[in-house]
């Protein structure tokens, strides 16, 4: 018999779902920025810099060989990479929290985790998971209400 979430955990599940929803979108947007950054860097050979010798915000030629002078300023291309990495860690935490409260199998955890590494997938996975959780909670709460009503 599969484990089921405890009724006393339903408020925690709703909170975990909200947290997961936010980070599914944040991670999805950051992943799209990262993919765009990779295309610009490796396809067009530019990096995005801020507040450097090229101005407030500029695309600077990327030179992996090191023959061009090093650009000054904040390398936003690297910043996007680092930010996505750390936000994905928070996304995994939100995934784990929801997964553990819902008492799903490990395959479900992996399914949700993949949403943060495949472009656009987090948006679709988030919609599916949100619907599943809300449907489950509504059904369980209706069952609980029927049991209470039947006992009176």
C-alpha positions, 0 to 999 in steps of 0.5 A: 500500500502506498503511503498517503500524506497525513491530513495534518500536513495539508497546510504544509503541503499548500505552503510547499506547493506555493514555494515550488510554484515560485521556484519552478518559474524562477528556475525556468526563466533563469534556464532560458536566460542561460540558454540565451547566454550560451548561444550568444557566447558560443554561437556569436562569441560575445559576453555581456558586461555591465559597468565596464570600459564599454559602458553601462551594459555591453556585449563584448567580444569573447576570446577563449584564446586570450589574445584580446584585451580582458574586458572590465566590469561585471561579467553578467554572462558568468553571473547568469550561469552562477545564479541559475546554478544556485537557484536550481539548488533552491528549486531542488529543495522545493521539489524535495519538500513537496515530494516528501510531504506528498509521499510520492515515489522517487521517480516523481522526484526525478521527474520534477527535478528534470524540469529545471534542466530542460528549457521550458519543461519547468513551466509544463511540469509545474502546471501538471504537479500543481493540478495533481496536488490540488486535485489530491488535496480537494479529494482527500478533504472531501473524503474527510468531510464525508467521514465526519458527516457520516459519523454524526 
